[in-house]
Structure formats: C-alpha cells, structure tokens
Amino acid sequence: MTASDTIYDRDLDRNEANFQPLTPLTFLERAASVFPEHIAVIHGNTQTSYAEFYARCRKFASALAARGIGIGDTVSVMLANTPAMLEAHYAVPMCGAVLHSMNTRLDAAVITMQLDHAESKVLITDLAYSDTIDEALQNATVKPLVVDYADPEFSQNGKRLGELDYEDMLDSGDAEYNWRMPDDEWDAISVNYTSGTTGNPKGVVYHHRGATLLAQGNIITAGIDKHAVYLWTLPMFHCNGWCFPWTIAAVTGTHVCLREVRADAIWAALDEHRVTHLCGAPVVMSTILAAAAHEKRQLDRTIEFFTAAAPPPERVLAEMREAGFNVTHLYGLAEVYGPAVVNDWHQQWDALPAADQASLKARQGVRYHALEELDVLDPQAMQPVPRDGETLGEVMFRGNIVMKGYLKNKQASEQAFAGGWFHSGDLAVIHADGYIQLKDRSKDIIISGGENISSIEIEEVLHKHPAVISAAVVAMPHAKWGETPCAFVETVPDEQTSGDELTDWCRQHLAAFKVPRHFVFEPIPKTSTGKVQKFSLRQRAADLS
C-alpha cells in the first residue's frame, strides 16, 4: 500500500483553502497589516513605516506590470544597500518577475554578459554606477527599460541613462495593487550569478519555497526576536543578502541601510538605532575594530555578528567579544541561498581555554534547520567519509534550500546534482560530533610531491601569529615537487615580521612539507563580499616562480 492509498488521503485533496505556495512576500503583507506604524526602513534621516514600505512595493510592482513585465521576466538591479534594493526584493516577484541583483563592483564586460544571459527586460540602476552601466548597455544585445535611481542620501550622483526616474515610476503605480502570489512555490524568485573565478559565472536560480525556508531558518539560527534591528553591512546583492531582506519583515524588524561599510557609520548606527544583528565577511570585523577611538561607542548590550568565509583568527574573536559582539561562524554558497551551515555553539564550550574555543569556532558546523541533509562524501563512491576529523571528502547538500539549478546551463546543473546531492566543490573533514570543517576548495588544494596540502590549514597557523592580520596560501609551481605552498601575508599596522620568522613559526605547527617556501608581503585582493581572489594569487605565484 502506498501513502496515497491510506484512509488519510481519501477525499482529503489539496485545494485553495488548505494549500498555498510558500513565498516570503506574505511576510511583508503581514507586517504592514499588524504593525503598520512600526519603522521598517531607516536610511540616513529618512524613516519608512511598514505601511509606507508595503505601499511603495505595491506601487513599484504595479508600475512594472503596467509596462508588460510579468511571469518569468528578469528585472536587473545595480543598487547599493538602499531602500530601493529592499523594495526590489518584494516588488519584482509581486508581479511574477525574477530579481537579478548585480555586484556593484563588477566591470562593464561582466555586466553585459549577465544582462544578456538573463535576458533582462528592466534595469534599475543607481546613478553612482552610471559610467560602468553606460558602457555595459552599449555592448549588450538586450535593450532593457532603464530606470535611474538617485539616492537622496548620496550626493555623488552620475549621469542619467534612462527615460524614467525611480520615484516617478513609483508615483505612476497603484498602492492598492493586487499583487500576485506565485502559481507554484517552485517558481523562480531570483537569479544570482556566481563570482565566475573560472570562465563566465553561472546564474543560480532561487525559488519562492527556498527563499521562505531560508528566511525562517535565519530567524531560528540567529535567534532573531520580534522588532529586531538589522544593520546592512552585508551587500544585499550577495545571495539576496542571505535572504535577510525577507527575514527581517517576518519578525517586523527594522532595516538600517548602510550604503558604504565605514567604521564611523557602523558605530554610529549601532548606537543610535540600537542595532541587534549584523552580518558580514571578516573584513567587516576588521573595519569595526580598526575604528578610531573617537568613532567607537560604548555598547550596553551584546550585538550578534554573523560571519562567513574564512574562520576569524583567535585575536579577532577576542577583540570582538571585548567590543561587545558575539560572533557566530556560518558557511554556505550561492547555490544554497547563502548560509546553510552554522557553528552551533555549545554552552559548555564557554569554559574552555580561548585557544580551544577558537579551534571550535573555526569549524563550519552543522546544517541549518531549513536544510534536510548535510554530509561529507567521497565524490567517487558517493559514500560518507569516516567521522574522524581527518579523512577528506566533499561537502554535499540535499534539501529545500538548494537552488533550482543553473540558468540555461543543463550540463552544469546535472553535474552539480550528480548522485542526488548538490556537490559544493569544498573539501572538508567531519568530526565525531557531526561538525564539518573545511580544508580547501577542490581547485585550491595544493599537491606537493603527491601529497595533498590544505591551504586553509596553513592559513589558520599564520593567522595565529601576532603580526599577521590576513593570510592567503596558494600553489606555486615547482620543478621538483610539482607544487609548493606560497603565502601572501598582510601584517598588523606597526608590526613587523619576516619570511624567516614566519617559516620558523610554521615549522612549529606544521609538518615540514606543508611549510610555505615563499612569503609575499602585499595587500591581498578580495571580492566585495570579502572572499580572497585566489585565482589572482595563483597567477601571481606562477609569475614569481
């Protein structure tokens, strides 16, 4: 007997009354209905209530619909962390369209590729990026409707490119617009392009169901209370801001927009707006800690800070704790809506020495509640590796917060989902307690004399040196060994070290064959989301060999 043959399925069919597609759009409608006067968005001196925010989103959606934008159409945006970006996360899917938010640091060639690949029908662009966008549009095959956004809190505006102003477009819309629910929760809500470190980036397609579940998963994972205050230090273009544009509406919280990640602006917002949560790459922590004495504020509460990418060095964790922040380490990828793994902290770990706590903090952790399965598998045998903290395998995901697939790239999607799991490309071990710990990207592993060397293991050792603020290790070609580790290092201001000193330091903590043969002291290139551009460093190391 199958499930459909039981008494609990006879004459108990789905219907409009008992089954509706999941979508995060309902979070905003509820917040505006229940708490219409509560402040939804703060941007500079402007405060917008939930009633006003909801009305603006409906006007935006109706204006798009009036111009023929609907199901399956792509609306691209080149926007900073501004109210318009938040509005786009609701308004675009409210008319059935798909949001495509672009990295504000992209060059014109990549923007052109994305606009064409996504077949963009509308482009909403901040005037600050008009030079780059102008060049991109001249080379693009698509000819989207261009809408200019002039940020009232930003004076350095560029030239207008479109025939329509953002506020004028909203004024033409209907605040009572009867926005559409998705026909199916599997319908696309957004497309996010990967960083494209090798070849053209791929378009990662999210659906309404996944966005809803990850947004709710954030609430559980981050312990977000009703009316929380969230500071936007994480770029909203990055994995749709880890779905926090939808999360905060679910708790009727307040978004504090931050156009630029500056120390003075962060500290002022933390104090003035009573911020409770923020997210960002380790570079955001460095910015916070490096603030001048007159910029810092004395905090009367603990602020939750969620970080991804490389695990924070022990020194940074200690300084953040002293400054009033509790740091939680997350891990994920664009293909799983941002963070899907959390270093879920055990209370008893607080009694451990600082060095032991830092080692535990360095682990990526366990799955979000919204993720059904997470494991480290042998990618050939597709079987779990031993939980010994030593055997290397590939991190794989399975569940409702895995992407639909790659836009117009069947082959890449099939490869990513081979064997019924999403293959992350990240190499890791899994400990006896089920916590995973990354060791490298599959393309970043260093193979020296036939031995695998984890760049992350070397970086963790270097980060513990008191003079090192940042380190990145890549493979350098070697005539005898094939490859050897090459370390790029940034030092703490007013601290000095040398290659010989760091060599001795590494020898104390690593097997001899893992010790870098070259140390390069120079700024480490990073993406706007704080990820080290290792492809650039690999080329630099090759040039130095």
Order of alpha helices (4+ residues) and beta strands (2+ residues): alpha-beta-beta-alpha-beta-alpha-beta-alpha-beta-alpha-beta-beta-alpha-beta-beta-alpha-beta-alpha-alpha-beta-alpha-beta-alpha-beta-alpha-beta-beta-alpha-beta-beta-beta-beta-beta-alpha-beta-beta-beta-beta-alpha-beta-beta-alpha-beta-alpha
